[in-house]
Amino acid sequence: MTTVREFFASRLGIISAGAFIGIFAALLQYWGNPGNMGICVACMERDIAGALGFHGAAVVQYVRPEILGFVLGALAGAYAFGEFRPRAGSAPIVRFILGMIAMIGGLVFLGCPWRALLRLAGGDGNAIFGLLGLVAGIWMGTLFFKGGYNLGRSQHTYPSVGWLLPLLFFGLLILRLVFPPLPDKELSGILFYSLKGPGSQRAALPLSLGVGLAVGFLAQRTRFCTMGAIRDLILFRQIHLFLGIAALLVAAFAANLALGQFKPGFTGQPVAHTMSLWNFAGMVVAGLAFALAGGCPGRQLFLAGEGDGDAAVFVLGMIVGAAVSHNFGLASSPAGIGPYGMHAVIISLLVLVFIGYTMRQKLS
């Protein structure tokens, strides 16, 4: 067990995890998931919100098994290596708001940090602006860190607190099995299913869930995190986590080439728009929110799986943020940003600066 633990903590371990995610994200697209969206935490949580009827965007409604697998795989990894540590109590309302804002920014760009990398690996040039925005947002977050920004320490708590989100997601998996998609039906039991658009494009359940479980296990063991990779590079010049996201990008690019999925260009890219400024600005918002919360959306799922109740609150905030984005015209579409997307980006940035500036501890 010690040898396995040391492998996952090594550079080869983080590179292997990144390569696994990149290859299987490309394969999930090949097996049926939307273009350049083999894995996208923001998009998939948005789809889950739609499947539960939290928003009425009929083209993005599906309980994505990958997301459920991420949490349950991380739970298995944490228990297997004695790292399940139930904890909570670090500014939960702030983390809920940060989750909402992160989702709003992500849906202006149309993707999370993982999807930004996967879009670039698939040839989508618009992703460059999103990635630049992500780096800018995280850099802004490092300025708040240097100024003493801190949401406070979490406290050890009951094991049941750490089980709640995994149990909630296990319940969603049961609902997915009890109420499967029906031919030409938008509603199966209590779950909504898209009949067209990205929500209707999905790999088979066993493949989606299997990849999700494996990614959750690997990412929990290696601490894979896109935000952490960029933060550590900016603050400490450390490249350990960055090697993981570099491996994801290279592996996905190679897999897309092999599968005939690499289509370079800016126009006509799947589930993407060409408004460069708002691709950049949306990810500035998302990147800053991830930085202030302490992890990218994938990392928040993995932390929730190992018992972090504060990360679970962030995840729930993202799901609510998806509903807000689609119900209030904030989310983008391939035609461009939503009617109130511009307003949402500006207001979200102001809220994030308020949080970052006012929640600083005095430095001695």
N, C-alpha and C positions, 0 to 999 in steps of 0.2 A: 504493500500500500504506500510505503514511504517513497519508493521509486516512482510510482505513478503520480504521487503528489508533486514530486520534484520535476517530473516531466512537464506537467501542466503549468508550473511556475516558471519554466525556462523560456528562452526565446523561441526554441523550436516548438514549444507547446502553444504559444500565442500565435505563431505563424501558421501552425496546423489548424487551429480553430478558425482563423481568418480565411484560410484556403477552403476549409470545409464549407463555411457559410457562403463564400463566393461561388463555389462549384454547384452546391445544391440549390442556391437561389436561382442560378441559370437553369438548372434542371427543372425546378418547380415551374418556371415560366414555360419550358419546353413541354411539361406535362399538363399545362392548362391554365396556370395563373396568368394575370394580365402582363402585357409587355413591360419589360424593365421593372417588374413588380413581383419578382419571384418571392421576395420578402420585403415588406415595408411595415414597420410597426405602426406608424401613424395611419397609413391607409387601411391596414387590417383592423385596427381598433375602431376606425371610422366605420368600416363595414359591419363590425359587431354591433356598434351603436344603432346602425340602420336595421340590422336583423331583429333587434329587440324593439323596434318601433320608436326609438328616441328621436329620429329624424325621418323625413319623408322623401329623401332622395332615392328614387326607386332603382337607380343604376348602381348603388353602392350598399347593398344589403346582403350580408352573408356572415355567419359565425365562422370566422377563419380558424381552422384547427391549429394552424402554426402558432398563433398567439397563446392558445391554451397549452400547447406543448412546451412553449418557452418556460412558462411558470412551473408546470408540473415536472419538466426535465430538471429545472434548477432546484426544485424541492428534492428530487431524488438525489442529485449531486450533493446537495448540502447535507442530507441525512447520511449518505454513504461515507462521507469524509468527516462526519461529526461537526459540521459547521452550521447546523440549523440553530440560529440565535434569535429568538423572538424579542423584538424591540420596537419602541414607538415613542411618540411624544415630542418630536422635534418640529415645532411649528406646523402642525398638520394643515391648518387653514391656508397658510402661505404655500405649502407644497401643492395643495389642491388648485389654488389659483395659478401657480407656475405650470401645472399640468395642463390646465385649460389653455393658457396662453401659448404654451409650446405647441399644442395641437393647432391652434388658430394660425400660428406662423407656418407650421408645417403644411397646412392645407392651402395656404396662399402659394407656397412653392409647389405643392403636390408631392410631398414625400418627407420621410425622416432622413437622418444622416446616412443610414444604410442604403435607402433608395437613391439618395444623391450619388453615392458611389456606384450603385448598380446601373443607374441611368447613364453615368459616364462610361461605364464598362460596356454598355450596349450601344454607345455612339451618340448619345444625346448631348449635344454641345451646351444646351441650356443648363445642364447640371453644373457646369463650371461656375456660373454665377451663384447658384445655390451653395456650392461648396465654399466659395469665397465669402459669402454671407455667413455661413456657419462658422468659419474661422474668425471673422470679424466679431460675431456675437460672443464667441468663447473668449476672445481677447478682451472684450469689454468686461466680461465676467472676471477675468484675472485682475483687472484694475480694482474691482470691488474687493476681491480676496486680499489684495495688498493693503487695502484701506481698512481691513478688519471685519469684512462681511462674514457673518456666522449665524446660522439658524438655531444654534444650540445643540446640545447633546441629546441623543435619544436615551431612553431608559429601558432596562431589561423588564420584560413583562410576561404575562401568561403565555404558554405555548399556543393556546387557542387563538390569540391575537395574530400570531404568525401564520396560522392555518387558514384564516378567513378568506384571503384572496385565492389561494390554491383551491379551497373548497368551492368558492364561487365559480371559478373557472371550470372545475370538475363538473359542477352542476350544469354549466353551459354545454359541456361536452355530452352529458347525458341528454339534454334537450335536443342537441344536434342529432343524436342517435334515435331518439323517440320520434322526432318530427323531421324526417329527411326531406330534401327537396322533391316536389311533385312535378310531373310534366305540365308545363304551361300554367302553373299555379304560383301566384305571388305570395300566398300564405299557406304554411303547413303547420297546423296547430296554432302555436303562438309565435312562430318564427317567420319573418319575412325573408323572401329570396328574390334576388334580382333575376329578371328574365332576359335582360340585355345589359350592355355596358360592362365595366370592370367587375362588378359584383357577380355577374353570371359566368365569369371566367375563373375556373378553379380546378386545381389538381385533385385527384381522387383523395378521399378522406384518409385512407391508410398512409398514403405517401406524405400528405401535408402534416398529419399528426406525427408520423415517424420522424420526419426532418425536424419538426418543431421540438420534439423531445430531445433529439440528439443535440441540436443547437443549444437548447436550454442547459443541458448537462455540461457541454463543453464551455459555454460562455460563463457559467457559474464557476467552473473550476479555474478558468484562465483570467477571470475579471475583465473579459472583453468589453470595451467601451469606447465608442468613437469620440465622445466629448472628452473623456479622460485622456485619450491619446493626444488630442490637440492641446489640451490644457497642460499636460506634462511636458510636451515639447516646448510650449511657450514659456512656462514658469521655470522648469528645471532642466531643460535641454535633454530630457530622457526620451529614448525612442522605443522602449519596450512595448508599450501598447500600440504605438504608431506602426510597428512592424505588423501587427495584426490587421489593421485596416488596410495597410499597403498590400498584404497578402490577399485580402478579400478582393480588392480592386483588380489585381493581376490575375487571380484565379478566375474571377467572373469574366474578365475580358477574354482570357484563353478559352473558357468554356463557351462563351457566346460565339467566338470565332468557329469553334469546332461544331457547334450546333446550328450555324447559319443564322444567328440572331443578332450579329453586329451590323448596325445600319447607321453609319455616321451622318450627322447633319443637325440642323436646328429646327427645321419645319417637319411637320408630319410625324413627330415622335409620339409614342403611345403615352396617353394620360399625362400630357405635358403642355405647357403654353410657352410662348416665345417672348413674354414681357420681362426682359432681362432685369430691369430695375426692381421689379416686384419679386422675381425669383431671388434676387440678392436680399432684398429687405425682409422678405418672409423668413428666410433662414437666419438673418441677423436676430430676429425676434426669437426664433426657435433655439438658436445656439446660446443666446444669453439666458433664456429660461432653463435650458439643460444645465448650463454652468451653475446658475444660482441654486438649482435643485441637487447638484452633485452627481449627475449622470445622464447619459443619453436615454431615449425611451426604451431601448432594448435592455440596458443595464438596470433601469428601474423595474422591469419585469423580472429580471433574474434576482435582484435584491428582494423583491416581494416574495419570490419563491423560497428564499432562504430565511424568511421570517421577519423582514423589515416592514413594519406596518406603515411607516412614513412613505416608503416607496410605493406601497399599495395605494395610499391616498393620492399620490401623483398619478398613478395609472388610472384611477377612477376619475381624476380631474381631466385627463386626456380624453376619456370616453365622453364625458359631459361636454368637453370643448368641441368634440366632433359634432355633437348634436347642435350646439350653439352655432357653429360655423355654417352648417347646412340650413338650419332653420332661419337664420338671420342674414343670409346672403353674403357671408364672409369668405366662403370657400371658393377656390378657383375651379375652372374647368379648362379643357383644351382650347376654348374660345378666349380665355383670359381670366383676369381676376374677377371676383364677385363684385356686385354693385357696391358693397360696403367693405370690401377687402382693404382698400387704401386706408379708410378710417380705422379699421381694426388694427392694422400694423402700427399706425401712429399712436393710438391709445395704448396698445399693448406695450410699446417701447417706453412710454411714459410711466406705466404701472411698474415695469421691470426696473427702471431707474429709481423709482420711489422705493421699491423693495430693497434694491441693492444699496441705496444711500442711507436709508433710515435704519437698516438692520445691521449696523456695524458695532462691534465691541471696541472699546477704547484700547488702543495699543500702548503698552508701557514702553 
